[in-house]
Amino acid sequence: MNYEARGPRLDRVLALNFQGDWGQANFHRVCSWLCQEVIDRSAKGTRVAIWNGCGGADAAAAISLKQVDLAISTPARFAAMAIDGAGPFKGKRHPELRALATIPQRDRLVLAIDERHGIESFRDLRERKPPLRIAASVDDGVNHIGFAAQRMLEASGIPRQALLDWGGSFWEAERPELCLAEAAAGGVDAVIQEAIMTPWWQDLMAARRMRLLSFEQAALDQVRAAYGWEDATLEAGYFAGMRESVRALDFSDFIVLVHADMPDDLAHLLTWCLCETRGVLEAQYRHIPPDRSPITYPLDPRHMARTSVPLHRGALHYYRDAGIAV
């Protein structure tokens, strides 16, 4: 008797394209996990390709254009901008976007400045106008990190040109680890970035005395009104030498996106795999404490069913059959 994976099956050959991240981060790991689970439950000859991406606005665009069948983006809340045509989507709405699940990840976007500058607040920053060199992700209309960083600075009364005018500058790269490595090496005075749970942030905070600034309520209210973003707290002690909690931009969770036209049975199978084989993904992170893990385990299907864009019909069928309210 031959092995047969448990759960639903599709008795046809599939040729699927998934879009992950740059290649060595967590989206590719999620895609690889799903790739194997789907192949185990479809006809012999099924193939799945995993394409690199940024995990920002490019994910929604790739789904909309049907360049890929599934794409992952972060933070999950930002996907709602694609539906509305807000922010980097510049008025181009994507009502065809659907979600299969949210994959939990506790993350924040924060600004850290070398303590030697004596800056303790955004008010200090605006008044003293130090010529800071800030490491940040690129604001190129695709990268969600760079887009959020520049919008948070603008909402805080420090638009890009103002910082340049008082002698400041930006050191920019697409990926977080490049920005944080430059800061840890002393090449910049400050960094505005996410991925707080990674060793990159730990290395920076161990290498230099950096102060994290709390975003002001007015700035947080402004981006909430404009983009639907939410704030969150980063607790005192999360990093070495961090004496006070700070208000940050919530940058949590991955969202798994598909097109509304995806066949219902395929969307159902993918969602089944996401929820019913979640232990396979969790096992790859259990050596890391949950609050330091790039995937905040244990994964809970009740949380996974809460998405910032509408669920696909096939995903809805899975959650309802599983007794999960959506």
C-alpha positions in Angstrom: 0.0 0.0 0.0 1.4 3.4 -1.0 1.6 6.4 1.3 -1.2 8.9 0.9 -1.3 12.2 2.8 -4.3 12.8 4.9 -6.9 15.4 4.1 -8.5 16.7 0.9 -7.0 15.9 -2.6 -7.2 17.4 -6.0 -7.1 14.7 -8.7 -5.6 16.9 -11.4 -2.1 18.0 -12.2 -1.4 21.6 -11.0 1.2 24.0 -12.2 1.4 26.8 -9.6 3.5 29.9 -9.0 4.0 31.2 -5.5 5.7 34.6 -4.7 7.7 34.9 -1.5 10.5 37.2 -0.4 14.0 38.0 -1.5 14.9 34.4 -1.1 16.4 33.8 2.3 13.7 35.1 4.6 10.4 33.7 6.0 8.1 34.0 3.1 10.1 31.6 1.1 10.0 29.2 4.0 6.2 29.4 4.1 6.0 28.9 0.4 8.3 25.8 0.6 6.1 24.3 3.3 2.9 24.9 1.3 4.6 23.6 -1.9 5.3 20.2 -0.4 1.9 19.9 1.3 0.0 20.8 -2.0 2.1 18.4 -4.1 1.4 15.6 -1.5 -2.4 16.2 -2.1 -2.6 16.6 -5.9 -2.1 14.4 -8.9 1.4 13.1 -9.8 3.2 15.6 -12.0 2.1 18.7 -10.0 4.8 21.4 -10.0 5.1 24.5 -7.9 7.6 27.4 -8.6 8.6 29.9 -6.0 9.4 33.4 -7.3 11.3 36.0 -5.4 9.6 39.3 -4.4 9.8 42.1 -1.9 6.7 41.2 0.1 5.2 44.7 -0.3 3.0 46.2 -2.9 4.4 43.9 -5.5 2.5 41.0 -4.0 -0.9 42.5 -4.7 0.3 43.6 -8.2 1.5 40.1 -9.0 -1.8 38.6 -7.9 -3.9 41.2 -9.8 -2.0 40.6 -13.0 -2.2 36.8 -12.5 1.6 36.5 -12.7 1.5 34.2 -9.7 -1.2 32.1 -8.0 -0.3 33.0 -4.4 1.8 35.7 -2.8 2.7 36.7 0.7 2.9 40.3 2.0 3.6 42.1 5.3 2.4 43.7 7.4 -1.0 42.1 6.9 -3.0 45.3 7.6 -1.3 47.0 4.6 -3.1 44.7 2.1 -6.3 46.7 2.7 -4.6 49.7 1.0 -4.5 47.6 -2.2 -8.3 47.1 -2.1 -8.9 50.8 -1.6 -6.1 52.0 -3.9 -4.5 53.9 -1.0 -0.9 54.7 -0.3 1.6 53.2 -2.7 -1.2 52.0 -5.0 -1.9 55.6 -6.0 -5.6 55.3 -6.6 -5.4 51.9 -8.5 -7.8 49.7 -6.6 -7.5 45.9 -6.5 -10.9 44.5 -5.6 -9.9 41.1 -7.0 -7.6 40.4 -4.1 -8.6 37.7 -1.7 -6.9 36.2 1.4 -6.5 32.6 2.6 -5.0 33.3 6.0 -3.1 35.6 8.2 0.2 34.1 9.6 0.9 35.7 13.0 4.1 37.7 13.5 4.6 40.2 16.2 6.5 43.1 14.7 7.0 46.9 15.1 8.5 49.7 13.0 10.6 52.0 15.2 13.2 54.8 15.0 16.4 54.4 16.9 19.0 57.2 17.3 22.5 57.0 18.7 22.3 58.3 22.3 25.3 60.6 21.8 23.0 63.0 20.0 20.9 63.5 23.2 17.6 63.2 21.3 14.9 61.9 23.5 11.7 62.7 21.5 10.5 63.8 18.1 10.1 67.3 19.5 13.8 67.3 20.3 14.5 66.1 16.8 12.4 68.9 15.2 13.9 71.6 17.4 17.6 70.6 17.3 17.7 69.6 13.7 20.8 67.4 14.0 22.4 66.4 10.6 21.5 62.7 11.1 22.3 60.0 8.6 19.4 57.6 8.8 19.4 54.0 7.5 16.0 53.1 5.9 14.4 50.9 3.4 13.8 52.4 -0.1 10.6 54.3 -0.6 10.1 53.1 -4.2 6.4 52.5 -4.4 6.9 48.8 -3.8 8.7 48.4 -0.4 6.2 48.7 2.4 8.9 49.3 5.0 10.3 52.3 3.1 6.9 53.7 2.4 5.9 53.4 6.1 9.1 54.9 7.3 8.8 58.0 5.2 5.1 58.5 6.0 5.8 58.2 9.7 8.6 60.8 9.5 6.3 63.1 7.5 3.5 62.6 10.1 6.0 63.4 12.8 6.8 66.8 11.2 10.1 65.6 9.6 9.5 65.2 5.8 12.4 63.9 3.8 13.3 67.3 2.3 13.3 69.0 5.7 15.8 66.5 7.0 18.0 67.0 3.9 17.7 70.8 4.3 19.2 70.7 7.8 22.1 68.6 6.6 20.8 65.1 7.2 20.8 62.3 4.7 19.4 58.8 4.1 21.4 55.6 3.6 18.9 53.3 1.8 18.6 49.6 0.9 15.7 47.3 0.2 16.2 44.7 2.9 16.1 45.3 6.7 19.3 43.4 7.5 21.4 45.7 5.3 20.1 48.8 7.1 20.6 47.3 10.5 24.1 46.1 9.7 25.1 49.5 8.5 23.8 51.0 11.8 25.6 48.3 13.8 28.8 49.1 12.0 28.5 52.8 12.8 27.9 54.0 9.3 24.8 55.9 10.2 23.5 57.8 13.3 19.9 56.3 13.2 17.8 53.6 11.7 14.1 53.4 11.1 13.1 49.8 10.5 11.0 46.7 11.4 11.9 43.0 12.0 12.5 43.8 15.7 12.7 40.1 16.6 15.7 39.4 14.5 19.3 39.0 15.6 20.1 42.1 13.4 18.3 44.3 15.9 19.9 42.5 18.8 23.4 43.0 17.3 22.7 46.7 16.8 21.5 47.3 20.3 24.4 45.3 21.7 27.0 47.2 19.6 25.8 50.7 20.2 23.8 52.8 22.7 20.7 53.6 20.8 17.6 55.3 22.0 14.2 54.4 20.6 11.8 57.3 20.2 8.0 57.0 20.8 5.9 58.1 17.9 3.6 61.0 19.0 -0.1 60.5 19.2 -0.8 63.1 16.5 1.5 61.2 14.0 -0.2 57.9 14.8 -3.6 59.4 14.5 -2.7 60.9 11.1 -1.5 57.6 9.5 -4.5 55.8 11.0 -6.8 58.2 9.3 -4.9 58.2 6.0 -4.1 54.5 5.7 -5.8 52.5 8.4 -2.5 51.7 10.2 -2.5 50.9 13.9 0.1 51.6 16.7 1.4 49.2 19.2 3.8 49.2 22.2 7.3 47.9 22.4 7.9 47.0 26.0 10.8 48.3 28.1 13.6 45.7 28.3 12.8 44.2 24.9 16.3 45.3 23.8 19.4 45.7 26.0 19.5 49.1 27.6 15.9 49.9 26.6 14.6 51.5 29.8 11.1 52.7 28.7 8.3 51.3 26.6 7.8 53.2 23.3 4.8 53.7 21.0 5.6 52.2 17.6 3.9 51.4 14.3 2.3 48.0 14.3 4.0 46.0 11.6 2.6 42.6 12.5 1.6 39.5 10.6 1.9 38.0 7.1 -1.1 37.7 4.8 -1.5 35.0 2.1 -3.0 36.5 -1.0 -4.7 34.9 -4.0 -7.0 36.1 -6.8 -10.8 35.9 -6.5 -10.7 33.7 -9.7 -8.7 30.9 -8.1 -10.8 27.7 -8.2 -12.6 27.2 -4.9 -11.3 23.6 -4.4 -7.7 24.8 -4.8 -8.2 27.7 -2.4 -9.9 25.3 0.0 -6.9 22.9 -0.2 -4.3 25.6 0.3 -6.2 26.9 3.4 -6.6 23.4 4.7 -2.8 23.0 4.4 -2.1 26.3 6.1 -4.2 25.4 9.1 -4.1 21.6 9.4 -0.4 21.2 8.8 0.7 24.3 10.7 2.7 22.2 13.1 5.2 21.5 10.2 5.9 25.3 10.0 5.9 25.8 13.8 8.5 23.1 14.2 11.0 25.2 12.2 10.8 28.0 14.8 10.4 26.2 18.2 14.1 26.7 19.0 13.3 30.4 19.2 11.1 31.9 22.1 7.7 33.0 20.6 8.3 36.7 21.3 11.6 36.5 19.4 10.4 34.3 16.6 9.8 35.5 13.0 6.6 33.4 13.2 4.7 33.9 16.4 3.7 30.3 17.2 1.5 28.5 18.1 -0.5 29.3 15.0 -4.2 29.5 15.8 -6.7 29.0 13.0 -9.1 31.4 14.7 -6.5 34.2 14.3 -5.5 33.0 10.9 -9.1 33.4 9.7 -9.0 37.2 10.5 -7.7 38.9 7.4 -7.5 42.5 6.3 -9.0 41.7 2.9 -11.9 39.4 2.1 -11.4 35.7 2.4 -11.6 33.6 -0.8 -14.7 31.5 -1.1 -12.7 28.3 -0.8 -11.0 29.6 2.4 -14.4 30.6 3.8 -15.7 27.0 3.2 -12.7 25.6 5.1 -13.1 27.9 8.1 -16.8 27.3 8.3 -16.5 23.6 8.0 -13.9 23.8 10.8 -16.4 25.6 13.0 -14.4 28.9 13.0 -16.5 32.0 12.9 -15.6 34.4 10.0 
